[in-house]
Amino acid sequence: MIKQCTVSEILDKTTKYLRRKGIPESRIDAEVLLAHVLKIERLEIYLNLDCQLTDKELCAYDKLIARRVRREPVAFIIGYKEFMGLKFFLNKDVLIPRPETEILVEKVIEKVQDIRNSRGHNSGRDDSLTVVDLCTGSGNIAVSLAQNIPACKIYATDISAGAIQVARKNAKFHNVEEKIEFLLGDLFNPLKKLNSNLAVDFVVSNPPYVKSKDLVLLPPEIKKEPICALEGGDKGLNFYQRIIPEASRYLASRGYLIMEIGDYQGKAVVNLINKEKRFYPPQLVKDYAGLDRVVVAKKARFLDTKDEP
């Protein structure tokens, strides 16, 4: 497909080729993959448009383009993805971080001061916060929180040993491995073995929430990601039905349950939280497209759910 030519020419030819193959965002993909081959930032390409690629670079680029045509996600091809301005290493054991999940992280950071204020000056507790991140995957949520919360201890769980390995690598890369304890197991199960009396300030999760019947409708790229990180059962609610009641037992008074949800699940997840009767009325947060994307629920003091919003 590719003959020797300048950066500008190769980008134009590759973009047209990817477009003919039905690849969405063809130009961006062509640029990202070429930047990876040239070991430069994507925007630096435009400072080198007249440069000619070597045969070795053309050959390497051709192989990456062939993988993209087979609908392999760009993030898997280059081995990383940016999230919250941080670089996260990836492989096929983990879900690729999405921009929408940054909303969840931002909400947690926003509520940190609220938690600390609620403790008051006579609580007898230090300023450190405790976070549980369920279904941690690549560790993008846990690592981002560790980077943005000065004093915290994070317990990050995942049922996949491969995912835990990737998450540990990312924590080490960002020098936050001492703030995060990665635990292999299903949802809260590893915490039961660790500390049955653990009281946490935040339970956060981006759990699987795609309806089982909708898996076949997903784009080819998403089908390359681990099914166990996507499938949420018949109604997409299996994990919420498990997380919500158990989260209420682990959360300290006025602690927060903050989860990502599918754009059609807001009402159903809110109903599940309200049914638990241990939270103040939850709030739904919309994503950049105006769709419900994150639910925020604050645990009530005792069983009183009326005195705070």
C-alpha angles and dihedrals in degrees: 000000000000126000125186110282145130125292090255093051095045092051093051093047094045093048091053091046093051091046091054088052091055097250112157118228090018097171094049092048091049090052096045093049093046091049088052091053092047092044093232136115115274095246091052088070089079090059089057104042094127095048117110120231120233121239089253092053092047091051093049091047092048090056092051092049090051089055091049091051087056084060096250108157115256091233090060092046095054094031101234147061133201118241126171087354091301130114116241123191114225143187136170091283092073142053115253109249114249128212089237090065089063086073089063092051092047091051092053092050089048091054096048094089090045090058093048092048091050091058092062124199097288101051093107090227126117123237095264118114128214120218132184116202112193121201090013096179109173089002091246094140096042095045093046091051092047088053094050104037110068097204116031146122116214128196110198120189134189134165091221118084089199091055092049089053092052092046092052090051091053093047090052092047090056094042095240100110091113091060096050130063111197114208128191114223149076114305110293096357096098090052091056090061092043103049125343092193096053113140113192136192097215137025108190132176146164095199128181107280109162114119111247092237091052095058091088090055095057120111114265091251094058091048086064089064121086111284091213088064092052111036116091101172133257095325098022090247104100096107095044090052089056100037101048101060093041093046089058089059095050099041120093118230109291091012119141135244108200121177140167114238139189115266091251097045105072098103094042094050092045089053091052091052094047090049089059090063093205098096137070112245106296126237128224119219120203126223128230090281093054094254126132105264111152133036121205120196126176119208112240125235107258105327096316109121099167108069098070134039 
